[in-house]
């Protein structure tokens, strides 16, 4: 036979908060692998912000830039610009846009990019 044990009403909210915070802590563990988020845009040759870093000139709006090596992840913190990353040199091939606040691995290796308005 099972006995139902009720939790005091005042203990329910702290218990729910503890579970929610534990879940948030687990979710942010992967973000700790990334470099500290800072103003600007950065492309990385490795995943999760590792490898060689290429700093993007966010003032070169609309200009296509071919990278010296492939980019596998991006980090951007800017209120007005985002990146359009391309799988081919000369801004050819498949395109992916970052948004103005992003920290993510790319869906494919990027060989070129263009700064666009967010």
ZAZAMI-654427 format. One record per residue (C-alpha): residue number from 1; x, y, z. Coordinates in Angstrom, 3 decimals. Layout:
<lotis>
LOTI/NUM/X/Y/Z
...
</lotis>
This chain:
<lotis>
LOTI/1/0.000/0.000/0.000
LOTI/2/1.238/3.472/-0.914
LOTI/3/1.079/6.422/1.394
LOTI/4/0.748/9.871/-0.104
LOTI/5/2.913/12.317/1.710
LOTI/6/2.184/15.977/1.169
LOTI/7/4.874/18.580/1.124
LOTI/8/4.189/21.697/3.195
LOTI/9/2.937/24.509/0.986
LOTI/10/5.886/26.775/1.785
LOTI/11/8.367/24.108/0.641
LOTI/12/6.882/23.639/-2.846
LOTI/13/8.166/26.892/-4.382
LOTI/14/11.768/26.483/-3.120
LOTI/15/11.789/22.884/-4.366
LOTI/16/10.641/23.954/-7.845
LOTI/17/13.209/26.781/-7.893
LOTI/18/16.007/24.370/-6.946
LOTI/19/15.113/22.033/-9.815
LOTI/20/14.908/24.932/-12.301
LOTI/21/18.255/26.382/-11.220
LOTI/22/19.904/22.978/-11.414
LOTI/23/18.656/22.691/-14.993
LOTI/24/19.990/26.144/-15.873
LOTI/25/23.360/25.296/-14.414
LOTI/26/23.577/22.199/-16.561
LOTI/27/22.602/24.180/-19.648
LOTI/28/25.312/26.794/-19.224
LOTI/29/28.141/24.280/-18.870
LOTI/30/28.736/24.225/-22.635
LOTI/31/28.892/28.033/-22.777
LOTI/32/31.880/27.926/-20.425
LOTI/33/33.923/26.330/-23.231
LOTI/34/33.597/29.479/-25.367
LOTI/35/35.845/32.535/-25.036
LOTI/36/34.304/35.391/-23.061
LOTI/37/31.673/37.184/-25.139
LOTI/38/32.873/40.667/-26.081
LOTI/39/31.754/43.452/-28.407
LOTI/40/32.524/42.731/-32.060
LOTI/41/32.549/39.698/-34.340
LOTI/42/35.003/36.804/-34.411
LOTI/43/35.369/33.732/-36.603
LOTI/44/37.184/30.659/-35.304
LOTI/45/38.882/27.855/-37.225
LOTI/46/37.696/25.294/-34.654
LOTI/47/34.368/24.497/-33.048
LOTI/48/33.176/26.212/-29.821
LOTI/49/35.404/29.237/-30.370
LOTI/50/38.714/27.391/-30.575
LOTI/51/41.615/27.597/-32.998
LOTI/52/42.776/30.566/-35.028
LOTI/53/40.734/33.740/-34.528
LOTI/54/39.768/36.139/-37.324
LOTI/55/38.408/39.479/-36.096
LOTI/56/35.723/40.787/-38.429
LOTI/57/35.656/44.466/-39.422
LOTI/58/31.970/45.246/-38.828
LOTI/59/32.422/48.600/-40.601
LOTI/60/32.873/46.917/-44.000
LOTI/61/29.141/46.574/-44.640
LOTI/62/28.329/44.659/-47.840
LOTI/63/31.935/43.828/-48.802
LOTI/64/32.731/40.156/-49.448
LOTI/65/35.791/38.798/-47.621
LOTI/66/37.396/35.455/-48.474
LOTI/67/39.010/33.896/-45.407
LOTI/68/42.621/32.686/-45.381
LOTI/69/41.403/29.477/-43.729
LOTI/70/38.011/27.871/-43.044
LOTI/71/35.814/29.063/-40.144
LOTI/72/33.872/26.529/-38.071
LOTI/73/32.358/28.755/-35.358
LOTI/74/31.297/32.371/-34.869
LOTI/75/30.838/34.766/-31.982
LOTI/76/29.172/38.152/-32.506
LOTI/77/27.872/40.809/-30.132
LOTI/78/26.666/43.880/-31.997
LOTI/79/23.358/45.698/-32.056
LOTI/80/23.241/46.644/-35.724
LOTI/81/25.302/44.181/-37.793
LOTI/82/25.302/40.454/-38.433
LOTI/83/27.333/38.125/-40.622
LOTI/84/26.367/36.257/-43.753
LOTI/85/28.755/33.303/-43.972
LOTI/86/29.244/31.346/-47.201
LOTI/87/30.461/27.819/-47.871
LOTI/88/32.450/28.942/-50.926
LOTI/89/35.120/31.576/-51.562
LOTI/90/33.950/34.931/-52.943
LOTI/91/30.611/34.715/-51.081
LOTI/92/29.407/31.795/-53.199
LOTI/93/27.727/28.574/-52.166
LOTI/94/25.332/28.070/-49.297
LOTI/95/24.735/31.092/-47.038
LOTI/96/23.963/31.290/-43.307
LOTI/97/23.209/34.455/-41.265
LOTI/98/24.363/34.875/-37.696
LOTI/99/22.092/37.505/-36.187
LOTI/100/23.541/40.346/-34.110
LOTI/101/24.080/38.279/-30.943
LOTI/102/25.346/34.751/-31.549
LOTI/103/27.826/32.229/-30.240
LOTI/104/27.553/29.025/-32.264
LOTI/105/29.200/26.384/-34.371
LOTI/106/28.462/26.857/-38.062
LOTI/107/26.264/24.357/-39.936
LOTI/108/29.140/23.920/-42.429
LOTI/109/32.663/25.234/-42.939
LOTI/110/32.625/28.876/-44.072
LOTI/111/35.196/30.130/-46.578
LOTI/112/33.914/33.711/-46.945
LOTI/113/31.643/36.253/-45.269
LOTI/114/29.859/39.565/-45.731
LOTI/115/28.787/42.018/-43.017
LOTI/116/25.061/42.811/-43.332
LOTI/117/22.586/44.860/-41.305
LOTI/118/20.835/42.978/-38.541
</lotis>
